[in-house]
Structure formats: structure tokens, C-alpha cells
Amino acid sequence: MSTFLSIHWNVSPEFFSLGPVSVRWYGLMFALGFLVGYQIMFKMFKFEKSDTEWLDKLFIYTIVATIVGARLGHVFFYGWSYYSQHLLEIVLPIAKGETGYKFVGYQGLASHGGALGIVLAIYFYSKRVTKRSMFWTLDRLIIPTALVGAMIRTGNLMNSEIYGVATNLPWGFIFERNHEVVAKHPTQIYEALGYLIVFVTSLWMFFKTKDLKDRPGFIIGYGFAGIFITRFFVEFIKEDQEAFEAGMALNMGQILSIPFILAGCYLMYRAMKNPPVKYKH
């Protein structure tokens, strides 16, 4: 397989470092995604004259739910055989080596777990803060969430991780930092582009359509379907993340995506069947 037309990728995962402190691209993209998402939500709330004071609490609920849910999702969906023997590493950013424990950061976050965490958090948030249907909040939150997903996948690209199988396509990446010698599908880019499409079209639905934002569940349903259909199909050309996935007809990422896709389709159907809901602002 010729590597002449391939893209040789050997980018450092660190954005910059000052002595023992380093800022990695992944963490930077994660943080920027939340900050940009907050600004998008602020403009959306202002557009429909909703109470912008709700946003600060929503920001906290979402950050905590994303990190905790994504971490536990990785632990239980992908790494329980390991973490069941290293329970301390579930909650602390450490790993046990030959010379004892060392700081390694939280290595392992699962998007499906993050999604479940957010849904659960928004249920309590809606009960305690907005006093509106949780779908009202989720319909708005899914829009910046799709953008955050694209930025996180960009962080994965900078980390040279979660990429695809070998390809002879001219845009294949040779991930030199991992000692790869053949071009692989840059599945991080494929997913990021899919999530960006969901973000742009959802934003259009909110600002430009007559009543889709007033049909509880439609935009979150569209977001679930769009994001996880993208994930489902990209997984066919992605390398297995865990050894136990070898030989499976559908890998863990695909199996976990199916309920979100079905739920998304049902929520869109339900939203279009019922009349729009107008809240007093």
C-alpha cells in the first residue's frame, strides 16, 4: 500500500507546557466546547426571551453529568474487567505501575455514558429549576452538545487515538506517534463532520423554522438520531477499542448507539404527532 498520498500525522498531544504543568489539546477542546456552548445557549435563551439566570445552573449540571457519566460509561461498558480490580482508579486520576501509583489523568471517557448522565441530570434540573418538561431543556442543550462532540473528536485526532482501519484513500492518516506504517481512516474527522452537520441543522431548526423548537422532543430526537447514526456507521471502519470486541458482529459502540437511535426516531414521531407547546416567558 503506497503512503505517497497519505497524510503523515505526528502532532504533539500537548498544546503547551510550563514546567510540570501541561495543557493537552483534548482537554482544551473539551473546555472550549463548553464555553462556546454556553454562549450559544445564552443567545438561544435571549432569542426566545427565556430566563438567562437558568443557564449558570444548567452549565454546572451539564459539566458534572458529562464527566461523571462519561467516566462511569467507560468503566462499565468498556473496562469493568480492569476497574473491578482497581476500584480506586475509577474516581481518582491515577494508575498503579511497577513503582506505585502515578498521576495519569482520567484515561477513558465514553460518549454514551455522558449522554445518559446528561439526560438524568436534566430530569432533576427541569424539576428543580425550570419547572418545564425536561424535553424543553434537552431540545436546546443538544444543539451545543453536538458541537462539543465535534470538538472532542478533534481532540482525539490531536491525541492520535480512536482511528480507523487501514485505507488506500488519499486522505488516510499515518499516525506516526503510534508507530503506524500504513494509512488509516481518520474516523475522528468523519465523526466530527457528522456532528457538525447535526449542530448546524439543529441550530437552523431552532432559529429559522416556525415551531420545531416548540415541539417538545423533536430537536433532541433529531440530535440523538443524527449523532448516533453517525457513530454507528463510522464504527464499521474503526479499530476495536477493547480486545473483547474482536469478532463481534457489532461492537460495543454500535450496540450502545441503537437505543439512542430508536429513542430519537420515536421522539421525533411523538413531537410531530402532538401540537406545539408555547410557554409564557
N, C-alpha and C positions, 0 to 999 in steps of 0.2 A: 504493500500500500504506500503510495507516494505521499511524502509530507511537504512537497514543494508548495502546494496551495493552502496548506493548513496554517492556522494561527498559533504561533508559539506563545504560550501563556506562562509567565513566571513572575507574576506580580506579588509583591510582599503583602501578607495579610494585615500588616500594621500600617496605619495611616501616618502616625508619627510616634516617637517615643522620647521621653525625657528621663534619663537615668533608668531606674527600675520600673517606671510607670510608662505604659504604652497604651495607645488608643488604636483599636483594631477597626478595620473597615466594617466588619459585621456589626459591632456594637454601635458604631457611628451611624450606619444606615438605619439600624433599629431605632435609635434615639431620634434621628431626623424625621423618620416616618411618623412617629408620634407627635412631634412638634408641628410638622406640616399638617398632619391630620387634625390637630386641634384648631388650627387656623381655618381649615376648610369647614369644620363643624361650626365654628363661630360665624362664618359668612352664611351658612345654611340657616342657622337659627335667626340671624338678623333678617334674612330674606323673608322668612315666614313669621317674623315677629314673635318668636318663642323666647322664653326666659333664658338669657345667656348665662345667668348665675348657675344654672344646672350643669354647665359644662365642666367646671372645676371638679365636681364630684364624679362626673362621668369619666373624666380623664383618669382619676385615681382608680375607680372601679375597673376600668379597662386595662390599665397597665398591670395592676396586681393580677387580674384574671388571666391576662395573656401569658405572663411569665409563669405563674403557678400552674395554669392549665397546660401550657406547652411543655413545661418540665415534667409534670406528672404523666402527661401523654407519652413522652419519650420513655420514661421509666417503665410504665405498664404495658405500652404497646410494642416497644422495641427492645427494651433492655432488662426485663424483670429477672431473667436468669442471672444476670450480673448483680443488679442492685439488691436483689433479695439477700445476697451475701455481703453487701456493702451498704447497709441502710443509711449510714451517716452521710454518704456521698449524695444521697437524694436531696438533702436540704442544704448541704454545705458545698461550696465550690472547690472541693479538694479531691485528690485521688491518692490511693495508697500505692507507693512504689517500693523498691527494694530497700530504700533507706528511710522509709516512713512516709507520712502524709506530706503532700505538697499542694500549693495553690495552682489550680488549672482552669478556673472559671467554670461556668455551667456548660459543659460539653454535651449537648443533646437537648434540642427543643423540637417538639412535634406540633405541626400546624393544626392537626386535627384536635389535639388536646387543648390547644389555645382557643380554637373555635368553640369547643364545648365549655371551656371556662368562661368565655365572654358571654355566651348565651345564659349560663347560670347566673353570672354576676348581674346581667341586665335585668333578669327577672326580679331580683331583690332591689336593684336600683329603681326600677319602674314603680315598684310597690312603695318605696320609701321616699322617693324624690319627685318624680314627675306626676305620679298618680294617674298615668296613662297606660294604655296597652304596651307591653314590652315590645310588640312589633313596631310601634311608633318609633321607639328609640333604635331598634335594630335596623329599620329601614334607612335611617340616617347614618348610623355607625358603619354599616357595611361599605359605604362609599369610600371614606378614607382608609378603611381596613384593606380594601383591595390594593390601594396604593402602597400601604405599608408592606403588604405581601410581596409586591414587585421590588421594593427596596431591600427587603430581607433576602430575596433570591439574588439580588445584585451583590449583597454581602457574601452569600455563598460562593458566587463567582470569584470574588476577590480572595476568598479562602481556598480556592481550588478544591471545592468539595461538592458532593451531590451532583455529579455529572453523569453523562450517558455512556452508552456502549460505543464501540468503535464505528467510525463512519469514514467514507471516502468523499463526502461532500466538501466543497471548498471552504466552508465556514467552520469546519471541525477544529476543535482546540486540542493542542498537545499540552497537557498540564505538566510542565517540566518540573515543577516543585515536587510533584508526587512521583517523579521518575518515569512518567509515561513516555512511550516512544512512538505511539500511534495516535492519530487524531480521534477525539471522542466528541459525541454530540454535546454541545453546550446547553444542556437541558435547563440550566439556571436561567438562561436568556429566553428560552421558549416559554417557560412558566411566567417569567416577569412580563413578557409581552402579552400573554393571555390575561394576566391580572390587570395590566394597564388598560386593555380593551374593556374589561368589566368596569374599571374605575371610570373611564371616560363616558361610557354609555349609561352607567348609573347616575353620573353627575348630570347628564343630559335629561334623563328621566325626571330627576328632582326639579331642575330649574326650568325646563322647556316644555314638558308635557302638561296636559290640562289637569289631570287628577291622579296620576300614578303614585305620587307621594302621599296622597290621602287615602290610598287603598292599603290598609294595614297588612303587611306581609309580602307585598308584591316585590319591592326592591330587595329585601333581604332574601326572598326566594330566588330572584334572578341572580343575586350575588352568590348564593350557595351553589346554584346550578352552574353558573359560569366558571367560578373558581375551581370547583371540584371536578367538573368535566375536563377542564384543562389539566388538572393534576392527574386524573385517571388515565388519560391518553398519553401524556408525557411519560408516565411510569413505564410504558411498554418499551421505551428505548433508554431507560435509566438503569444504571448498575444497581444491583441489590445493595441496600443499606446495611442489612444484617445477614449473617450466614444462614439463619433459619429460613430465609426467603428463597433460597436456591431450590429450583424445581417446582415452585408454586405456580399454578396457572395464573393466579392474580396475587400480586404481592400485598404486603400489609397496607401500604399507602392507598392502593386501589380498593381493597376491602373496606377500609375506613371511609373512603370517599363516597361509596354507594349510598349509605343512609343520608348523607348531606344532599346528594343529587336528587334523590327521591323526595326528601323533605322540601327542597327548593321548588321542584315541579308542583308539588301539592300546594305549597303556599301561594304560588302564582295563580294556580287554578282557583283556590279559595278566595283570593283577593279580587279576582275579576268577577267572580260569581256574586259577591256581596257589594252593596253600594259603598261609595266613598264615605269616609268619616271626617267631618270638619270639627276641629277643636277650637274653642274660644281662647284667644291669646291675650 
